Amino acid sequence: MVERIVIITGANSGIGKAATLKFATEGYTVIMACRNIEISKIVQKEIIEASKNEKVELMELDVSSFNSIRKFCSEYKNRYPKLDILIHNAAYMNHGEKIYQLSPENIELTFATNTFGPFLMTNLLLDYLAKSEDPRILNACTTNIKHFFDPKRKIDFDNLHGEFKESRPYSVYKMYGDSKMALLMLTFKMANEFKNSGIKVNALQINGVRMSKETIKKLRSFWKVIATIQNVYFPPPAEMANNYFHICTSDEFKNATGQLINHKREMIQPPKGDKDNLVERVKQIFGSSCYPRYATETDNIEKIWEISTQLTKN
Ligand SMILES: NC(=O)c1ccc[n+]([C@@H]2O[C@H](COP(=O)([O-])OP(=O)(O)OC[C@H]3O[C@@H](n4cnc5c(N)ncnc54)[C@H](OP(=O)(O)O)[C@@H]3O)[C@@H](O)[C@H]2O)c1
């Protein structure tokens, strides 16, 4: 096989780890882009042994830090000739955390990690993706965006640096949904922007997989209980990792771009029916075949695009 290179962020745990194993087993060169090198080295060794593929590399990356992203991308470009697949899997999701946290660039930590970090990293690697014959980007999204079926739900674009942290309630759970909605809107916009270069950008709506003990430990009490109960009936991360692999490598998705894909590998769309109809809304919340209209509204898309561009321009 001609060498194909994939970068997976947050590859030391959960779906990222399972995806690393899958790609390595299939003969890909995998770059594990991880923050915690000590833990990740153990995982890297485990994956090399299990896949019998030595081309599993570990590179340091804190996706919430613009400096770290710039350093990572520049090192990557010194070491590799091109990039075929970029998977933005890492996420900050310490639900229940009470303290409003800021990234090194003073951006709310959930948004820095889940939205603006991936935006910057994608832009810095575009020229290397353009060298691939079949470049694909996948953004890990979530069913949490279903909260936007509530017409009152909005992203607090004016509180991304803690401007209202004393006067507005802070919830990582809400920030998480907002940041993933923002990532979805960037997916749509990027797909349009990158059309001429052949770079495909899609998002996967992850409905739920078993969480690792380490991830559950980071949650606060109520969320710990929820995650522990969900783990009883959620599938293992390998199932979603297979979706990552399929979307990023198969002929079926070769020409797909600007799509939100659900866990059944169906491309999903915004609702067609009456948005104020309660029955329709309930169906949307419990089904997996459509996403909130909010994601397609031009003002929202342009707003997040402009903010992302401004924050990452230096
Ligand atoms: N599990 C689910 O049910 C579910 C549902 C919907 C969506 N998702 C999405 O699926 C993706 C993977 O989730 P998962 O369940 O596999 O979670 P996980 O096991 O907690 O993995 C998350 C990974 O992200 C890394 N990470 C966090 N912040 C980082 C940063 N600043 N820089 C670099 N790496 C960072 C973590 O590394 P550290 O060890 O350094 O913390 C960890 O490796 C996420 O995008 C999540 O939003 C998951």
Ligand as a Chemical Component Dictionary entry (heavy atoms), coordinates in Angstrom:
data_LIG
# 
_chem_comp.id                   LIG 
_chem_comp.type                 NON-POLYMER 
_chem_comp.pdbx_formal_charge   0 
_chem_comp.three_letter_code    LIG 
# 
loop_
_chem_comp_atom.comp_id 
_chem_comp_atom.atom_id 
_chem_comp_atom.alt_atom_id 
_chem_comp_atom.type_symbol 
_chem_comp_atom.charge 
_chem_comp_atom.model_Cartn_x 
_chem_comp_atom.model_Cartn_y 
_chem_comp_atom.model_Cartn_z 
_chem_comp_atom.pdbx_ordinal 
LIG N1  N1  N 0  -18.085 8.776  24.653 1  
LIG C1  C1  C 0  -19.231 9.217  24.186 2  
LIG O1  O1  O 0  -20.298 8.702  24.517 3  
LIG C2  C2  C 0  -19.266 10.378 23.232 4  
LIG C3  C3  C 0  -20.516 10.896 22.843 5  
LIG C4  C4  C 0  -20.560 11.949 21.971 6  
LIG C5  C5  C 0  -19.396 12.491 21.459 7  
LIG N2  N2  N 1  -18.189 11.970 21.843 8  
LIG C6  C6  C 0  -16.973 12.588 21.281 9  
LIG O2  O2  O 0  -16.049 11.574 20.904 10 
LIG C7  C7  C 0  -14.720 12.059 21.058 11 
LIG C8  C8  C 0  -13.912 11.067 21.864 12 
LIG O3  O3  O 0  -14.542 10.878 23.118 13 
LIG P1  P1  P 0  -14.181 9.677  24.101 14 
LIG O4  O4  O 0  -15.439 9.243  24.739 15 
LIG O5  O5  O -1 -13.337 8.704  23.411 16 
LIG O6  O6  O 0  -13.360 10.483 25.221 17 
LIG P2  P2  P 0  -12.005 10.198 26.018 18 
LIG O7  O7  O 0  -11.770 8.747  26.185 19 
LIG O8  O8  O 0  -12.080 11.059 27.242 20 
LIG O9  O9  O 0  -10.921 10.781 25.036 21 
LIG C9  C9  C 0  -10.747 12.148 24.894 22 
LIG C10 C10 C 0  -9.316  12.358 24.491 23 
LIG O10 O10 O 0  -9.127  13.767 24.276 24 
LIG C11 C11 C 0  -7.909  14.105 24.870 25 
LIG N3  N3  N 0  -7.833  15.523 25.158 26 
LIG C12 C12 C 0  -8.647  16.266 25.938 27 
LIG N4  N4  N 0  -8.223  17.525 25.956 28 
LIG C13 C13 C 0  -7.111  17.568 25.173 29 
LIG C14 C14 C 0  -6.237  18.599 24.807 30 
LIG N5  N5  N 0  -6.364  19.850 25.254 31 
LIG N6  N6  N 0  -5.208  18.307 23.973 32 
LIG C15 C15 C 0  -5.028  17.038 23.512 33 
LIG N7  N7  N 0  -5.827  16.024 23.840 34 
LIG C16 C16 C 0  -6.864  16.304 24.668 35 
LIG C17 C17 C 0  -7.803  13.262 26.105 36 
LIG O11 O11 O 0  -6.452  13.211 26.519 37 
LIG P3  P3  P 0  -5.919  13.396 28.032 38 
LIG O12 O12 O 0  -5.587  12.036 28.488 39 
LIG O13 O13 O 0  -4.716  14.256 27.879 40 
LIG O14 O14 O 0  -7.020  14.048 28.815 41 
LIG C18 C18 C 0  -8.313  11.935 25.562 42 
LIG O15 O15 O 0  -7.271  11.254 24.916 43 
LIG C19 C19 C 0  -14.824 13.435 21.701 44 
LIG O16 O16 O 0  -14.709 14.426 20.706 45 
LIG C20 C20 C 0  -16.222 13.457 22.283 46 
LIG O17 O17 O 0  -16.757 14.748 22.343 47 
LIG C21 C21 C 0  -18.096 10.936 22.718 48 
# 
loop_
_chem_comp_bond.comp_id 
_chem_comp_bond.atom_id_1 
_chem_comp_bond.atom_id_2 
_chem_comp_bond.value_order 
_chem_comp_bond.pdbx_ordinal 
LIG N1  C1  SING 1  
LIG C1  O1  DOUB 2  
LIG C1  C2  SING 3  
LIG C2  C3  SING 4  
LIG C2  C21 DOUB 5  
LIG C3  C4  DOUB 6  
LIG C4  C5  SING 7  
LIG C5  N2  DOUB 8  
LIG N2  C6  SING 9  
LIG N2  C21 SING 10 
LIG C6  O2  SING 11 
LIG C6  C20 SING 12 
LIG O2  C7  SING 13 
LIG C7  C8  SING 14 
LIG C7  C19 SING 15 
LIG C8  O3  SING 16 
LIG O3  P1  SING 17 
LIG P1  O4  DOUB 18 
LIG P1  O5  SING 19 
LIG P1  O6  SING 20 
LIG O6  P2  SING 21 
LIG P2  O7  DOUB 22 
LIG P2  O8  SING 23 
LIG P2  O9  SING 24 
LIG O9  C9  SING 25 
LIG C9  C10 SING 26 
LIG C10 O10 SING 27 
LIG C10 C18 SING 28 
LIG O10 C11 SING 29 
LIG C11 N3  SING 30 
LIG C11 C17 SING 31 
LIG N3  C12 SING 32 
LIG N3  C16 SING 33 
LIG C12 N4  DOUB 34 
LIG N4  C13 SING 35 
LIG C13 C14 SING 36 
LIG C13 C16 DOUB 37 
LIG C14 N5  SING 38 
LIG C14 N6  DOUB 39 
LIG N6  C15 SING 40 
LIG C15 N7  DOUB 41 
LIG N7  C16 SING 42 
LIG C17 O11 SING 43 
LIG C17 C18 SING 44 
LIG O11 P3  SING 45 
LIG P3  O12 DOUB 46 
LIG P3  O13 SING 47 
LIG P3  O14 SING 48 
LIG C18 O15 SING 49 
LIG C19 O16 SING 50 
LIG C19 C20 SING 51 
LIG C20 O17 SING 52 
# 
